[in-house]
Amino acid sequence: MLRSIFFFDAMLVPKIITAVYWLLLAGVVISGLGMMWAGSFFGGLMLILFGAVGVRIWCELLIVLFKINDHLKKMAEKP
C-alpha cells in the first residue's frame, strides 16, 4: 500500500475529498446558522440549502474526474 502511494499508482485525493466534503458542509451549516442568528433567517436557510447542494456537486465532480482517470487507465491496459 505504501509503495502505491509513493509511486503514484493509487490516488490519495479521492479519499481526502470525503473529509473535505464534511468540513465544507459543517462550514456551510455554521455560516447559515450564524446568518440566521444575525437576523436574516431566510438568507441563512437558503445558504444552508444551496450551500449544501453546491458543496455536494463540487465534491462529486472532483470524484468523477478521478473515476474517469481510473477508467481510462483500465482501457489503456486492455489489449
C-alpha positions as a Markdown table, in Angstrom:
| # | Residue | x | y | z |
|---|---|---|---|---|
| 1 | Met | 0.0 | 0.0 | 0.0 |
| 2 | Leu | 2.7 | 2.5 | 0.9 |
| 3 | Arg | 4.5 | 1.7 | -2.4 |
| 4 | Ser | 1.4 | 2.6 | -4.4 |
| 5 | Ile | 1.2 | 6.0 | -2.7 |
| 6 | Phe | 4.8 | 6.9 | -3.1 |
| 7 | Phe | 4.9 | 5.8 | -6.8 |
| 8 | Phe | 1.5 | 7.4 | -7.7 |
| 9 | Asp | -0.1 | 4.1 | -8.5 |
| 10 | Ala | -3.0 | 4.9 | -6.2 |
| 11 | Met | -4.8 | 8.2 | -6.0 |
| 12 | Leu | -4.8 | 9.7 | -2.5 |
| 13 | Val | -7.1 | 12.7 | -3.2 |
| 14 | Pro | -10.4 | 10.8 | -3.6 |
| 15 | Lys | -10.0 | 9.6 | 0.0 |
| 16 | Ile | -9.4 | 13.1 | 1.2 |
| 17 | Ile | -12.3 | 14.6 | -0.7 |
| 18 | Thr | -14.8 | 12.8 | 1.7 |
| 19 | Ala | -13.2 | 14.6 | 4.7 |
| 20 | Val | -13.1 | 17.9 | 2.8 |
| 21 | Tyr | -16.8 | 17.4 | 2.0 |
| 22 | Trp | -17.8 | 17.0 | 5.7 |
| 23 | Leu | -15.6 | 20.0 | 6.7 |
| 24 | Leu | -17.2 | 22.2 | 4.0 |
| 25 | Leu | -20.6 | 21.1 | 4.9 |
| 26 | Ala | -20.0 | 21.9 | 8.6 |
| 27 | Gly | -18.8 | 25.3 | 7.5 |
| 28 | Val | -21.9 | 25.9 | 5.4 |
| 29 | Val | -24.2 | 24.9 | 8.3 |
| 30 | Ile | -22.3 | 27.1 | 10.8 |
| 31 | Ser | -22.3 | 30.0 | 8.5 |
| 32 | Gly | -26.0 | 29.6 | 7.8 |
| 33 | Leu | -26.9 | 29.4 | 11.5 |
| 34 | Gly | -24.8 | 32.4 | 12.1 |
| 35 | Met | -26.6 | 34.3 | 9.4 |
| 36 | Met | -29.9 | 33.2 | 10.9 |
| 37 | Trp | -28.9 | 34.3 | 14.3 |
| 38 | Ala | -27.7 | 37.7 | 13.0 |
| 39 | Gly | -31.2 | 38.4 | 11.7 |
| 40 | Ser | -31.6 | 37.1 | 8.2 |
| 41 | Phe | -33.4 | 33.8 | 8.8 |
| 42 | Phe | -34.5 | 33.3 | 5.2 |
| 43 | Gly | -31.0 | 34.1 | 3.9 |
| 44 | Gly | -29.4 | 31.7 | 6.4 |
| 45 | Leu | -31.8 | 29.0 | 5.4 |
| 46 | Met | -31.1 | 29.5 | 1.7 |
| 47 | Leu | -27.3 | 29.5 | 2.5 |
| 48 | Ile | -27.7 | 26.1 | 4.2 |
| 49 | Leu | -29.8 | 24.6 | 1.5 |
| 50 | Phe | -28.0 | 25.9 | -1.6 |
| 51 | Gly | -24.6 | 25.7 | 0.1 |
| 52 | Ala | -25.0 | 22.0 | 1.0 |
| 53 | Val | -26.1 | 21.2 | -2.6 |
| 54 | Gly | -23.2 | 23.3 | -4.0 |
| 55 | Val | -20.6 | 21.6 | -1.9 |
| 56 | Arg | -22.0 | 18.2 | -2.8 |
| 57 | Ile | -21.9 | 18.9 | -6.5 |
| 58 | Trp | -18.4 | 20.3 | -6.3 |
| 59 | Cys | -17.1 | 17.2 | -4.4 |
| 60 | Glu | -18.9 | 14.8 | -6.8 |
| 61 | Leu | -17.4 | 16.5 | -9.8 |
| 62 | Leu | -13.9 | 16.1 | -8.4 |
| 63 | Ile | -14.6 | 12.4 | -7.7 |
| 64 | Val | -15.9 | 11.9 | -11.2 |
| 65 | Leu | -12.7 | 13.3 | -12.6 |
| 66 | Phe | -10.7 | 10.7 | -10.7 |
| 67 | Lys | -13.0 | 7.9 | -11.7 |
| 68 | Ile | -12.6 | 9.0 | -15.4 |
| 69 | Asn | -8.9 | 8.7 | -14.8 |
| 70 | Asp | -9.3 | 5.2 | -13.4 |
| 71 | His | -11.4 | 4.0 | -16.3 |
| 72 | Leu | -9.0 | 5.5 | -18.8 |
| 73 | Lys | -6.2 | 3.7 | -17.1 |
| 74 | Lys | -8.1 | 0.4 | -17.3 |
| 75 | Met | -8.9 | 1.0 | -21.0 |
| 76 | Ala | -5.3 | 1.7 | -21.8 |
| 77 | Glu | -4.2 | -1.6 | -20.2 |
| 78 | Lys | -6.6 | -3.7 | -22.2 |
| 79 | Pro | -5.1 | -5.3 | -25.4 |
